[in-house]
Amino acid sequence: MNEYVKTTALPTRIEIDTNRQATNRVEGKDKHPLWLAASAAIIVNSDQGPCVLLVQRKGATLHSGKWALIPAGASECLAELRDPRLALVRELKEELKLTHNGKKICDPREYLIPLPLNDVVIFDRAYGGATDCKLKGEIIPAQGKFMFMQAFLLDIPLEELKIKDGEKDELDKELDRVVAAVKVYDDRHGRVMPVAKFRNGKRSCETQAIDLSGYQTPTLDWFRQYRHRIRDKLDEM
């Protein structure tokens, strides 16, 4: 998606005006670029405690080789700008390929329990508030765009899962990225031993730690702060 629209962002509110669009940064220099993306922290219980799913970015992309939350992706149409949950639903189906005890899961949402977050409103001035989108989540800045973040508990034990990343490149070839399950309460600022690793839908026997040193990605940076609230939210459920 290449549209740029006039944008004002606050912690719990984003105002956009889809009547004022531009197709490039030069044309849209008097507007703030909004390339709204969506991502989520997927928490899964294991025999070693709750874990979060991370993916190692790969290919001709920003932060290649770094670790990020899975799923994550940009809005692809104005409807997904107005309601980033639509982008998240699409990304869940595209990226998070789950198999439970040998059976493929077509729609991961059937097993996801949302964790409580703040109220967020996306207000489109083009409709005078008639299409206000009220969400539960958080908005974070990320490289000239804004990301809509949510968190879910996956209601299947890690030991019963096989996980495959379904992300593809511009030639529609699978990137075959590594997915790691890392304990929620582990320090995410150095080398961390994952509870499990998956590649191409198979659980890896590799026991090497993964390096989460320094800045990784906007989504992991958000989770580094959010994880301190995870314990209470999991206890509330």
matplotlib code that plots the C-alpha trace (Angstrom):
import matplotlib.pyplot as plt

x = [0.0, 1.5, -1.2, -0.3, -3.0, -3.1, -2.6, -2.5, -1.5, -2.2, -1.6, -5.3, -6.5, -5.5, -7.1, -6.9, -8.4, -8.8, -10.1, -6.6, -4.4, -1.1, 0.7, 4.3, 6.3, 6.9, 3.3, 2.4, 5.0, 2.4, 0.9, 2.2, 2.7, 0.5, 1.4, -0.4, 0.8, -0.6, 1.1, 0.4, 2.1, 1.1, 1.5, 1.5, 1.8, 4.6, 5.9, 8.5, 5.9, 4.3, 6.2, 6.0, 6.4, 9.2, 10.3, 13.7, 13.3, 14.8, 15.2, 15.3, 13.6, 14.2, 15.9, 16.8, 18.3, 16.6, 13.8, 10.2, 6.8, 4.8, 2.4, 3.1, 2.4, 1.3, -2.2, -3.0, -6.1, -8.0, -10.4, -7.4, -6.2, -9.6, -9.7, -6.2, -7.9, -8.6, -4.9, -4.1, -6.7, -5.1, -1.6, -2.5, -3.8, -0.8, 2.0, 1.0, 0.6, -0.3, -0.6, -2.2, -1.5, -1.1, -4.2, -3.7, -5.5, -7.2, -8.0, -5.8, -8.4, -10.5, -7.8, -6.8, -8.0, -7.5, -5.6, -7.1, -5.5, -6.4, -9.2, -8.1, -10.1, -9.3, -11.2, -11.6, -12.3, -13.7, -16.7, -17.0, -16.7, -19.5, -17.1, -15.2, -13.4, -13.1, -10.5, -8.7, -4.9, -2.0, -0.5, 3.2, 5.4, 7.7, 9.9, 7.5, 4.4, 2.2, 1.6, -1.5, -0.5, -2.6, -1.9, -3.4, -3.2, -3.0, -5.2, -3.0, 0.0, 3.3, 4.2, 1.2, 2.0, 4.1, 4.5, 5.4, 6.0, 4.0, 5.6, 6.5, 8.8, 7.8, 8.2, 5.7, 8.4, 8.3, 11.0, 11.2, 11.9, 12.8, 10.1, 11.2, 9.2, 10.9, 9.9, 7.9, 9.9, 13.3, 15.5, 15.2, 18.4, 21.0, 21.4, 18.3, 17.7, 14.4, 12.0, 11.4, 12.5, 10.5, 11.5, 9.3, 6.8, 9.2, 10.4, 14.2, 16.5, 19.0, 19.8, 21.7, 20.7, 19.3, 20.9, 18.4, 21.1, 20.5, 17.6, 15.8, 12.5, 9.6, 7.4, 9.9, 10.8, 7.2, 7.0, 10.1, 8.0, 4.6, 5.9, 6.0, 2.2, 1.7, 1.8, -1.2, -3.2, -2.7, -3.7, -6.9, -8.0]
y = [0.0, 3.4, 5.9, 8.7, 10.4, 13.2, 11.7, 12.7, 10.1, 10.0, 7.1, 6.0, 7.7, 8.1, 10.6, 10.1, 11.9, 9.5, 12.4, 13.8, 11.2, 11.2, 8.4, 9.4, 11.3, 14.3, 14.7, 14.1, 16.3, 18.4, 15.2, 12.7, 9.3, 6.6, 3.1, 1.5, -2.0, -4.6, -7.1, -9.3, -11.0, -14.7, -16.3, -20.1, -22.1, -24.7, -27.1, -24.3, -21.5, -19.1, -18.3, -15.7, -16.6, -14.8, -15.0, -14.2, -11.7, -12.7, -11.5, -8.0, -6.4, -4.0, -5.6, -8.7, -11.3, -9.6, -11.1, -9.9, -10.9, -13.0, -12.2, -8.6, -6.8, -3.6, -2.6, -3.3, -1.1, 1.8, -0.6, -2.0, 1.6, 2.3, -1.0, -2.6, -5.7, -6.7, -6.6, -8.6, -11.3, -11.5, -11.7, -14.4, -16.6, -15.9, -16.2, -18.4, -21.9, -24.2, -28.0, -29.5, -33.1, -33.7, -31.7, -28.4, -25.4, -23.3, -20.3, -19.6, -17.2, -20.1, -20.8, -17.3, -15.6, -11.8, -10.3, -7.0, -3.9, -0.2, 1.4, 2.8, 4.9, 5.4, 8.5, 9.2, 12.9, 12.0, 10.5, 13.0, 10.2, 8.2, 5.3, 5.5, 2.2, 1.4, -1.3, -2.9, -2.6, -0.2, 2.2, 2.5, 4.5, 2.6, 4.1, 6.8, 4.7, 3.5, 0.0, -1.4, -4.0, -6.7, -9.7, -13.2, -16.4, -19.4, -22.1, -25.0, -26.3, -25.7, -29.4, -30.3, -27.8, -27.6, -24.1, -22.9, -19.4, -18.8, -15.5, -15.3, -13.0, -10.9, -14.0, -15.9, -18.1, -19.1, -17.5, -20.5, -18.3, -19.7, -19.4, -19.5, -19.9, -17.8, -17.7, -14.5, -13.7, -14.2, -11.2, -10.1, -8.1, -10.8, -14.4, -16.4, -20.2, -20.8, -23.4, -24.6, -23.7, -24.5, -24.4, -25.3, -26.8, -29.1, -28.8, -28.3, -30.3, -27.4, -26.2, -23.0, -19.7, -16.9, -13.4, -10.7, -8.2, -4.5, -3.1, -5.7, -4.6, -2.2, -5.2, -6.9, -3.5, -3.1, -6.5, -5.9, -3.3, -5.1, -8.4, -6.7, -6.5, -10.1, -11.8, -9.9, -10.2, -13.9, -14.2, -12.3, -14.9]
z = [0.0, -1.0, 0.2, 2.6, 4.5, 7.0, 10.4, 14.1, 16.6, 20.3, 22.7, 22.6, 19.4, 15.8, 13.5, 9.8, 6.8, 3.8, 1.7, 1.7, 0.1, -1.7, -3.5, -2.6, 0.0, -2.2, -3.1, 0.5, 2.1, 4.0, 5.4, 8.0, 6.3, 7.8, 6.8, 9.6, 10.4, 12.8, 15.1, 18.1, 20.9, 20.8, 24.3, 24.6, 27.8, 28.0, 30.7, 31.4, 31.8, 29.3, 26.1, 23.4, 19.7, 17.8, 14.2, 12.8, 9.9, 6.6, 3.0, 1.5, 4.4, 7.2, 10.3, 8.4, 10.8, 13.8, 15.9, 15.9, 17.1, 14.7, 13.0, 11.8, 8.5, 6.9, 5.9, 2.3, 1.7, 3.2, 5.0, 6.9, 7.7, 9.3, 11.1, 11.6, 13.1, 9.5, 8.7, 11.8, 10.8, 7.4, 8.7, 11.2, 8.4, 6.2, 8.7, 11.6, 10.3, 13.2, 13.5, 16.6, 17.2, 13.5, 12.4, 10.6, 12.0, 9.3, 11.4, 14.5, 15.9, 17.0, 19.7, 20.6, 23.8, 23.8, 26.7, 28.0, 26.7, 26.4, 24.4, 21.1, 18.6, 14.9, 13.7, 10.0, 9.4, 6.0, 7.6, 10.5, 13.1, 11.6, 11.1, 14.3, 14.9, 18.6, 19.4, 22.3, 21.8, 21.8, 19.2, 18.8, 16.4, 14.1, 11.3, 10.1, 10.6, 13.4, 14.5, 16.2, 18.8, 20.5, 22.7, 22.8, 24.7, 22.4, 24.1, 23.0, 25.0, 23.2, 23.5, 21.2, 18.5, 15.3, 14.0, 10.5, 9.3, 6.1, 5.0, 1.3, -0.8, -3.8, -6.0, -3.8, -2.5, 1.2, 3.3, 5.6, 8.6, 12.1, 14.8, 18.5, 21.6, 24.4, 28.0, 28.7, 31.8, 30.3, 29.9, 26.3, 26.1, 25.5, 24.6, 25.4, 25.3, 23.6, 24.9, 21.3, 17.8, 14.6, 11.0, 8.0, 10.4, 12.2, 15.8, 15.7, 17.9, 17.9, 21.4, 20.6, 22.3, 20.1, 20.3, 21.4, 22.2, 21.5, 19.4, 17.3, 15.9, 17.0, 17.9, 20.1, 21.7, 22.6, 24.1, 26.2, 28.0, 27.8, 29.3, 32.7, 32.5, 31.2, 34.6, 36.0, 32.8, 32.6, 36.3, 35.6, 33.0]

ax = plt.figure().add_subplot(projection="3d")
ax.plot(x, y, z, "-o")
ax.set_aspect("equal")
plt.show()
